[in-house]
Amino acid sequence: MQKNGIEPTELTIVSTLGACAEKVVIDMGRSIHNYLESKGITADGYVGNALVDMYAKCGRLELAKQVFDSMLIRDVTCWNTMIVGLSVHGHSHDALELFDSMKIEPDHVTFMGVLTACSYSGLLNEGRAYFKRMIEDYRIVPTVKHYGCMIDMLCRYGKAHEAYQMIKDMPVKASPVLSKMVLAACRVHGHINLVNKALDELHQLMPGDDGVVITMSNVYVEAKRWDDVNYLRTKVIRHSVSKHAACSHVYVR
Protein backbone atom coordinates (compact mmCIF):
# COMPACT_ATOMS: atom_id res chain seq x y z
CA MET A 1 0.00 0.00 0.00
CA GLN A 2 2.74 2.45 0.97
CA LYS A 3 4.83 1.51 -2.07
CA ASN A 4 1.88 2.42 -4.27
CA GLY A 5 1.51 5.77 -2.56
CA ILE A 6 -1.84 4.94 -0.96
CA GLU A 7 -2.45 6.49 2.45
CA PRO A 8 -3.81 3.98 4.99
CA THR A 9 -7.09 4.78 6.69
CA GLU A 10 -7.67 4.59 10.43
CA LEU A 11 -9.38 1.23 9.91
CA THR A 12 -6.33 -0.08 8.04
CA ILE A 13 -3.97 1.02 10.81
CA VAL A 14 -6.13 -0.40 13.60
CA SER A 15 -6.58 -3.72 11.76
CA THR A 16 -2.86 -4.04 11.03
CA LEU A 17 -1.90 -3.23 14.62
CA GLY A 18 -4.40 -5.86 15.76
CA ALA A 19 -2.71 -8.43 13.53
CA CYS A 20 0.69 -7.42 14.93
CA ALA A 21 -0.66 -7.89 18.45
CA GLU A 22 -2.08 -11.34 17.75
CA LYS A 23 1.09 -12.55 15.99
CA VAL A 24 3.43 -10.68 18.38
CA VAL A 25 5.18 -8.89 15.51
CA ILE A 26 6.71 -6.01 17.43
CA ASP A 27 8.94 -4.70 14.61
CA MET A 28 6.05 -4.05 12.26
CA GLY A 29 4.03 -2.54 15.10
CA ARG A 30 6.87 -0.16 15.90
CA SER A 31 7.20 0.84 12.24
CA ILE A 32 3.48 1.68 12.12
CA HIS A 33 3.85 3.77 15.27
CA ASN A 34 6.83 5.59 13.71
CA TYR A 35 4.75 6.20 10.57
CA LEU A 36 1.97 7.75 12.66
CA GLU A 37 4.45 10.03 14.41
CA SER A 38 6.03 11.07 11.09
CA LYS A 39 2.58 12.06 9.83
CA GLY A 40 1.74 13.94 13.02
CA ILE A 41 -1.17 11.60 13.77
CA THR A 42 -2.11 11.63 17.44
CA ALA A 43 -2.40 8.24 19.15
CA ASP A 44 -5.92 8.61 20.46
CA GLY A 45 -9.20 6.78 20.11
CA TYR A 46 -9.13 3.48 18.25
CA VAL A 47 -5.56 4.01 17.05
CA GLY A 48 -4.30 4.70 20.55
CA ASN A 49 -6.13 1.69 21.94
CA ALA A 50 -4.67 -0.50 19.19
CA LEU A 51 -1.14 0.71 19.95
CA VAL A 52 -1.52 0.07 23.67
CA ASP A 53 -2.92 -3.39 22.94
CA MET A 54 -0.13 -4.21 20.49
CA TYR A 55 2.67 -3.16 22.82
CA ALA A 56 1.06 -4.89 25.83
CA LYS A 57 0.58 -8.20 24.00
CA CYS A 58 4.15 -8.02 22.73
CA GLY A 59 5.38 -7.58 26.30
CA ARG A 60 6.65 -4.02 25.79
CA LEU A 61 4.77 -2.60 28.74
CA GLU A 62 6.93 0.52 29.01
CA LEU A 63 5.96 1.51 25.45
CA ALA A 64 2.32 0.63 26.10
CA LYS A 65 2.36 2.88 29.17
CA GLN A 66 3.98 5.71 27.21
CA VAL A 67 1.20 5.62 24.63
CA PHE A 68 -1.43 5.25 27.36
CA ASP A 69 -0.12 8.27 29.29
CA SER A 70 0.04 10.38 26.13
CA MET A 71 -3.59 9.79 25.19
CA LEU A 72 -5.94 12.69 25.77
CA ILE A 73 -9.07 10.53 25.64
CA ARG A 74 -9.04 7.12 27.32
CA ASP A 75 -12.19 5.03 27.25
CA VAL A 76 -12.81 1.94 29.35
CA THR A 77 -11.36 -0.28 26.60
CA CYS A 78 -8.05 1.58 26.85
CA TRP A 79 -7.95 1.26 30.64
CA ASN A 80 -8.83 -2.42 30.39
CA THR A 81 -6.09 -3.08 27.85
CA MET A 82 -3.44 -1.52 30.06
CA ILE A 83 -4.67 -3.17 33.27
CA VAL A 84 -4.93 -6.63 31.69
CA GLY A 85 -1.53 -6.20 30.01
CA LEU A 86 0.12 -5.37 33.32
CA SER A 87 -1.68 -8.25 35.05
CA VAL A 88 -0.79 -11.04 32.65
CA HIS A 89 2.86 -9.98 32.55
CA GLY A 90 3.19 -10.13 36.33
CA HIS A 91 3.03 -6.40 37.17
CA SER A 92 0.16 -6.96 39.55
CA HIS A 93 0.71 -4.03 41.89
CA ASP A 94 1.03 -1.63 38.96
CA ALA A 95 -2.23 -3.03 37.54
CA LEU A 96 -4.06 -2.50 40.83
CA GLU A 97 -2.65 1.01 41.23
CA LEU A 98 -3.84 1.84 37.73
CA PHE A 99 -7.28 0.46 38.55
CA ASP A 100 -7.48 2.60 41.68
CA SER A 101 -6.63 5.67 39.59
CA MET A 102 -9.42 5.07 37.02
CA LYS A 103 -11.47 8.17 36.29
CA ILE A 104 -14.32 6.25 34.65
CA GLU A 105 -16.62 3.38 35.58
CA PRO A 106 -14.97 -0.07 35.26
CA ASP A 107 -16.72 -2.94 33.55
CA HIS A 108 -16.61 -6.74 33.72
CA VAL A 109 -13.38 -6.87 31.67
CA THR A 110 -11.68 -4.45 34.05
CA PHE A 111 -12.35 -6.79 36.94
CA MET A 112 -11.02 -9.75 34.98
CA GLY A 113 -7.70 -7.90 34.85
CA VAL A 114 -7.89 -6.96 38.53
CA LEU A 115 -8.69 -10.49 39.70
CA THR A 116 -5.95 -11.90 37.47
CA ALA A 117 -3.48 -9.49 39.06
CA CYS A 118 -4.51 -10.66 42.53
CA SER A 119 -4.28 -14.32 41.51
CA TYR A 120 -0.80 -14.04 40.01
CA SER A 121 0.58 -12.28 43.09
CA GLY A 122 -1.15 -14.24 45.83
CA LEU A 123 -3.20 -11.25 46.99
CA LEU A 124 -6.03 -13.35 48.43
CA ASN A 125 -7.62 -10.78 50.71
CA GLU A 126 -7.39 -8.11 48.03
CA GLY A 127 -8.93 -10.48 45.49
CA ARG A 128 -11.84 -11.24 47.79
CA ALA A 129 -12.34 -7.52 48.42
CA TYR A 130 -12.29 -6.58 44.72
CA PHE A 131 -14.71 -9.40 43.89
CA LYS A 132 -17.08 -8.09 46.57
CA ARG A 133 -16.71 -4.51 45.32
CA MET A 134 -17.47 -5.63 41.77
CA ILE A 135 -20.80 -7.10 42.90
CA GLU A 136 -21.86 -4.65 45.60
CA ASP A 137 -20.41 -1.30 44.48
CA TYR A 138 -20.56 -1.62 40.70
CA ARG A 139 -23.51 -4.02 40.38
CA ILE A 140 -21.60 -6.23 37.95
CA VAL A 141 -22.92 -9.80 37.81
CA PRO A 142 -19.97 -12.24 37.89
CA THR A 143 -19.57 -14.56 34.92
CA VAL A 144 -17.96 -18.00 34.87
CA LYS A 145 -14.69 -16.27 33.96
CA HIS A 146 -14.80 -14.11 37.10
CA TYR A 147 -15.50 -17.16 39.22
CA GLY A 148 -12.69 -18.92 37.39
CA CYS A 149 -10.24 -16.19 38.41
CA MET A 150 -11.35 -16.43 42.02
CA ILE A 151 -11.21 -20.23 42.13
CA ASP A 152 -7.81 -20.23 40.43
CA MET A 153 -6.56 -17.78 43.05
CA LEU A 154 -7.94 -19.79 45.96
CA CYS A 155 -6.58 -23.07 44.61
CA ARG A 156 -3.12 -21.64 43.94
CA TYR A 157 -2.71 -20.70 47.57
CA GLY A 158 -4.19 -23.67 49.38
CA LYS A 159 -7.82 -22.59 49.85
CA ALA A 160 -9.32 -25.60 48.12
CA HIS A 161 -12.26 -25.88 50.55
CA GLU A 162 -13.22 -22.25 49.95
CA ALA A 163 -12.88 -22.77 46.20
CA TYR A 164 -15.09 -25.87 46.33
CA GLN A 165 -17.75 -23.98 48.30
CA MET A 166 -17.66 -21.13 45.79
CA ILE A 167 -18.35 -23.62 42.99
CA LYS A 168 -21.30 -25.00 44.97
CA ASP A 169 -22.71 -21.53 45.64
CA MET A 170 -22.18 -19.86 42.26
CA PRO A 171 -25.48 -19.09 40.49
CA VAL A 172 -24.15 -19.94 37.01
CA LYS A 173 -23.41 -23.43 35.74
CA ALA A 174 -19.89 -24.47 36.70
CA SER A 175 -17.37 -25.51 34.10
CA PRO A 176 -15.61 -28.86 34.59
CA VAL A 177 -12.33 -26.93 34.51
CA LEU A 178 -13.21 -25.31 37.85
CA SER A 179 -13.72 -28.66 39.57
CA LYS A 180 -10.48 -29.91 38.03
CA MET A 181 -8.72 -26.92 39.59
CA VAL A 182 -10.04 -27.96 43.00
CA LEU A 183 -9.00 -31.58 42.45
CA ALA A 184 -5.50 -30.49 41.43
CA ALA A 185 -5.30 -28.22 44.49
CA CYS A 186 -6.28 -31.14 46.71
CA ARG A 187 -3.33 -33.06 45.31
CA VAL A 188 -0.83 -30.22 45.69
CA HIS A 189 -1.93 -29.07 49.14
CA GLY A 190 -2.91 -32.46 50.59
CA HIS A 191 -6.64 -31.89 51.07
CA ILE A 192 -7.46 -35.59 50.85
CA ASN A 193 -10.86 -35.30 52.55
CA LEU A 194 -12.11 -33.01 49.79
CA VAL A 195 -11.08 -35.29 46.92
CA ASN A 196 -14.23 -37.42 46.90
CA LYS A 197 -16.51 -34.38 46.83
CA ALA A 198 -14.58 -32.81 43.97
CA LEU A 199 -14.62 -36.12 42.10
CA ASP A 200 -18.41 -36.43 42.50
CA GLU A 201 -18.84 -32.96 41.01
CA LEU A 202 -16.65 -33.88 38.06
CA HIS A 203 -18.41 -37.17 37.45
CA GLN A 204 -21.69 -35.28 37.14
CA LEU A 205 -20.18 -32.83 34.65
CA MET A 206 -17.88 -35.25 32.80
CA PRO A 207 -18.91 -38.87 33.34
CA GLY A 208 -16.23 -41.35 32.36
CA ASP A 209 -13.43 -38.79 32.04
CA ASP A 210 -10.16 -40.72 32.30
CA GLY A 211 -8.02 -37.78 33.44
CA VAL A 212 -10.16 -37.28 36.54
CA VAL A 213 -9.73 -40.87 37.71
CA ILE A 214 -5.99 -40.80 37.06
CA THR A 215 -5.56 -37.54 38.98
CA MET A 216 -7.52 -38.92 41.90
CA SER A 217 -5.45 -42.10 41.86
CA ASN A 218 -2.29 -40.00 42.06
CA VAL A 219 -3.70 -38.14 45.06
CA TYR A 220 -4.28 -41.41 46.87
CA VAL A 221 -0.84 -42.74 45.95
CA GLU A 222 0.86 -39.66 47.41
CA ALA A 223 -1.25 -40.05 50.56
CA LYS A 224 -0.34 -43.77 50.71
CA ARG A 225 -4.02 -44.74 50.74
CA TRP A 226 -3.47 -48.02 48.91
CA ASP A 227 -6.95 -49.43 49.50
CA ASP A 228 -8.44 -46.43 47.70
CA VAL A 229 -5.89 -46.82 44.89
CA ASN A 230 -6.88 -50.48 44.41
CA TYR A 231 -10.57 -49.54 44.49
CA LEU A 232 -10.05 -46.96 41.76
CA ARG A 233 -8.09 -49.39 39.60
CA THR A 234 -10.86 -51.94 39.94
CA LYS A 235 -13.38 -49.26 39.01
CA VAL A 236 -11.35 -48.29 35.95
CA ILE A 237 -11.18 -51.89 34.75
CA ARG A 238 -14.89 -52.42 35.38
CA HIS A 239 -15.92 -49.34 33.39
CA SER A 240 -13.19 -49.79 30.75
CA VAL A 241 -11.79 -46.33 31.33
CA SER A 242 -8.46 -45.89 29.59
CA LYS A 243 -6.11 -42.96 29.28
CA HIS A 244 -6.20 -41.22 25.92
CA ALA A 245 -2.91 -40.89 24.10
CA ALA A 246 -1.36 -37.46 24.49
CA CYS A 247 -0.31 -35.33 21.56
CA SER A 248 1.55 -32.10 20.95
CA HIS A 249 2.38 -29.81 18.07
CA VAL A 250 5.16 -27.41 17.21
CA TYR A 251 4.57 -24.14 15.41
CA VAL A 252 7.34 -23.39 12.91
CA ARG A 253 7.62 -19.93 11.40
C-alpha positions as CSV (number, residue, x, y, z in Angstrom):
1,M,0.0,0.0,0.0
2,Q,2.7,2.5,1.0
3,K,4.8,1.5,-2.1
4,N,1.9,2.4,-4.3
5,G,1.5,5.8,-2.6
6,I,-1.8,4.9,-1.0
7,E,-2.4,6.5,2.5
8,P,-3.8,4.0,5.0
9,T,-7.1,4.8,6.7
10,E,-7.7,4.6,10.4
11,L,-9.4,1.2,9.9
12,T,-6.3,-0.1,8.0
13,I,-4.0,1.0,10.8
14,V,-6.1,-0.4,13.6
15,S,-6.6,-3.7,11.8
16,T,-2.9,-4.0,11.0
17,L,-1.9,-3.2,14.6
18,G,-4.4,-5.9,15.8
19,A,-2.7,-8.4,13.5
20,C,0.7,-7.4,14.9
21,A,-0.7,-7.9,18.4
22,E,-2.1,-11.3,17.8
23,K,1.1,-12.5,16.0
24,V,3.4,-10.7,18.4
25,V,5.2,-8.9,15.5
26,I,6.7,-6.0,17.4
27,D,8.9,-4.7,14.6
28,M,6.0,-4.1,12.3
29,G,4.0,-2.5,15.1
30,R,6.9,-0.2,15.9
31,S,7.2,0.8,12.2
32,I,3.5,1.7,12.1
33,H,3.9,3.8,15.3
34,N,6.8,5.6,13.7
35,Y,4.8,6.2,10.6
36,L,2.0,7.8,12.7
37,E,4.4,10.0,14.4
38,S,6.0,11.1,11.1
39,K,2.6,12.1,9.8
40,G,1.7,13.9,13.0
41,I,-1.2,11.6,13.8
42,T,-2.1,11.6,17.4
43,A,-2.4,8.2,19.1
44,D,-5.9,8.6,20.5
45,G,-9.2,6.8,20.1
46,Y,-9.1,3.5,18.3
47,V,-5.6,4.0,17.0
48,G,-4.3,4.7,20.6
49,N,-6.1,1.7,21.9
50,A,-4.7,-0.5,19.2
51,L,-1.1,0.7,19.9
52,V,-1.5,0.1,23.7
53,D,-2.9,-3.4,22.9
54,M,-0.1,-4.2,20.5
55,Y,2.7,-3.2,22.8
56,A,1.1,-4.9,25.8
57,K,0.6,-8.2,24.0
58,C,4.2,-8.0,22.7
59,G,5.4,-7.6,26.3
60,R,6.7,-4.0,25.8
61,L,4.8,-2.6,28.7
62,E,6.9,0.5,29.0
63,L,6.0,1.5,25.5
64,A,2.3,0.6,26.1
65,K,2.4,2.9,29.2
66,Q,4.0,5.7,27.2
67,V,1.2,5.6,24.6
68,F,-1.4,5.2,27.4
69,D,-0.1,8.3,29.3
70,S,0.0,10.4,26.1
71,M,-3.6,9.8,25.2
72,L,-5.9,12.7,25.8
73,I,-9.1,10.5,25.6
74,R,-9.0,7.1,27.3
75,D,-12.2,5.0,27.2
76,V,-12.8,1.9,29.3
77,T,-11.4,-0.3,26.6
78,C,-8.1,1.6,26.9
79,W,-8.0,1.3,30.6
80,N,-8.8,-2.4,30.4
81,T,-6.1,-3.1,27.8
82,M,-3.4,-1.5,30.1
83,I,-4.7,-3.2,33.3
84,V,-4.9,-6.6,31.7
85,G,-1.5,-6.2,30.0
86,L,0.1,-5.4,33.3
87,S,-1.7,-8.2,35.1
88,V,-0.8,-11.0,32.7
89,H,2.9,-10.0,32.5
90,G,3.2,-10.1,36.3
91,H,3.0,-6.4,37.2
92,S,0.2,-7.0,39.6
93,H,0.7,-4.0,41.9
94,D,1.0,-1.6,39.0
95,A,-2.2,-3.0,37.5
96,L,-4.1,-2.5,40.8
97,E,-2.6,1.0,41.2
98,L,-3.8,1.8,37.7
99,F,-7.3,0.5,38.5
100,D,-7.5,2.6,41.7
101,S,-6.6,5.7,39.6
102,M,-9.4,5.1,37.0
103,K,-11.5,8.2,36.3
104,I,-14.3,6.3,34.6
105,E,-16.6,3.4,35.6
106,P,-15.0,-0.1,35.3
107,D,-16.7,-2.9,33.6
108,H,-16.6,-6.7,33.7
109,V,-13.4,-6.9,31.7
110,T,-11.7,-4.5,34.1
111,F,-12.3,-6.8,36.9
112,M,-11.0,-9.8,35.0
113,G,-7.7,-7.9,34.9
114,V,-7.9,-7.0,38.5
115,L,-8.7,-10.5,39.7
116,T,-6.0,-11.9,37.5
117,A,-3.5,-9.5,39.1
118,C,-4.5,-10.7,42.5
119,S,-4.3,-14.3,41.5
120,Y,-0.8,-14.0,40.0
121,S,0.6,-12.3,43.1
122,G,-1.2,-14.2,45.8
123,L,-3.2,-11.3,47.0
124,L,-6.0,-13.4,48.4
125,N,-7.6,-10.8,50.7
126,E,-7.4,-8.1,48.0
127,G,-8.9,-10.5,45.5
128,R,-11.8,-11.2,47.8
129,A,-12.3,-7.5,48.4
130,Y,-12.3,-6.6,44.7
131,F,-14.7,-9.4,43.9
132,K,-17.1,-8.1,46.6
133,R,-16.7,-4.5,45.3
134,M,-17.5,-5.6,41.8
135,I,-20.8,-7.1,42.9
136,E,-21.9,-4.7,45.6
137,D,-20.4,-1.3,44.5
138,Y,-20.6,-1.6,40.7
139,R,-23.5,-4.0,40.4
140,I,-21.6,-6.2,37.9
141,V,-22.9,-9.8,37.8
142,P,-20.0,-12.2,37.9
143,T,-19.6,-14.6,34.9
144,V,-18.0,-18.0,34.9
145,K,-14.7,-16.3,34.0
146,H,-14.8,-14.1,37.1
147,Y,-15.5,-17.2,39.2
148,G,-12.7,-18.9,37.4
149,C,-10.2,-16.2,38.4
150,M,-11.4,-16.4,42.0
151,I,-11.2,-20.2,42.1
152,D,-7.8,-20.2,40.4
153,M,-6.6,-17.8,43.1
154,L,-7.9,-19.8,46.0
155,C,-6.6,-23.1,44.6
156,R,-3.1,-21.6,43.9
157,Y,-2.7,-20.7,47.6
158,G,-4.2,-23.7,49.4
159,K,-7.8,-22.6,49.8
160,A,-9.3,-25.6,48.1
161,H,-12.3,-25.9,50.5
162,E,-13.2,-22.3,50.0
163,A,-12.9,-22.8,46.2
164,Y,-15.1,-25.9,46.3
165,Q,-17.8,-24.0,48.3
166,M,-17.7,-21.1,45.8
167,I,-18.3,-23.6,43.0
168,K,-21.3,-25.0,45.0
169,D,-22.7,-21.5,45.6
170,M,-22.2,-19.9,42.3
171,P,-25.5,-19.1,40.5
172,V,-24.2,-19.9,37.0
173,K,-23.4,-23.4,35.7
174,A,-19.9,-24.5,36.7
175,S,-17.4,-25.5,34.1
176,P,-15.6,-28.9,34.6
177,V,-12.3,-26.9,34.5
178,L,-13.2,-25.3,37.8
179,S,-13.7,-28.7,39.6
180,K,-10.5,-29.9,38.0
181,M,-8.7,-26.9,39.6
182,V,-10.0,-28.0,43.0
183,L,-9.0,-31.6,42.4
184,A,-5.5,-30.5,41.4
185,A,-5.3,-28.2,44.5
186,C,-6.3,-31.1,46.7
187,R,-3.3,-33.1,45.3
188,V,-0.8,-30.2,45.7
189,H,-1.9,-29.1,49.1
190,G,-2.9,-32.5,50.6
191,H,-6.6,-31.9,51.1
192,I,-7.5,-35.6,50.8
193,N,-10.9,-35.3,52.5
194,L,-12.1,-33.0,49.8
195,V,-11.1,-35.3,46.9
196,N,-14.2,-37.4,46.9
197,K,-16.5,-34.4,46.8
198,A,-14.6,-32.8,44.0
199,L,-14.6,-36.1,42.1
200,D,-18.4,-36.4,42.5
201,E,-18.8,-33.0,41.0
202,L,-16.6,-33.9,38.1
203,H,-18.4,-37.2,37.4
204,Q,-21.7,-35.3,37.1
205,L,-20.2,-32.8,34.7
206,M,-17.9,-35.3,32.8
207,P,-18.9,-38.9,33.3
208,G,-16.2,-41.4,32.4
209,D,-13.4,-38.8,32.0
210,D,-10.2,-40.7,32.3
211,G,-8.0,-37.8,33.4
212,V,-10.2,-37.3,36.5
213,V,-9.7,-40.9,37.7
214,I,-6.0,-40.8,37.1
215,T,-5.6,-37.5,39.0
216,M,-7.5,-38.9,41.9
217,S,-5.4,-42.1,41.9
218,N,-2.3,-40.0,42.1
219,V,-3.7,-38.1,45.1
220,Y,-4.3,-41.4,46.9
221,V,-0.8,-42.7,45.9
222,E,0.9,-39.7,47.4
223,A,-1.2,-40.0,50.6
224,K,-0.3,-43.8,50.7
225,R,-4.0,-44.7,50.7
226,W,-3.5,-48.0,48.9
227,D,-7.0,-49.4,49.5
228,D,-8.4,-46.4,47.7
229,V,-5.9,-46.8,44.9
230,N,-6.9,-50.5,44.4
231,Y,-10.6,-49.5,44.5
232,L,-10.0,-47.0,41.8
233,R,-8.1,-49.4,39.6
234,T,-10.9,-51.9,39.9
235,K,-13.4,-49.3,39.0
236,V,-11.3,-48.3,36.0
237,I,-11.2,-51.9,34.7
238,R,-14.9,-52.4,35.4
239,H,-15.9,-49.3,33.4
240,S,-13.2,-49.8,30.7
241,V,-11.8,-46.3,31.3
242,S,-8.5,-45.9,29.6
243,K,-6.1,-43.0,29.3
244,H,-6.2,-41.2,25.9
245,A,-2.9,-40.9,24.1
246,A,-1.4,-37.5,24.5
247,C,-0.3,-35.3,21.6
248,S,1.5,-32.1,21.0
249,H,2.4,-29.8,18.1
250,V,5.2,-27.4,17.2
251,Y,4.6,-24.1,15.4
252,V,7.3,-23.4,12.9
253,R,7.6,-19.9,11.4
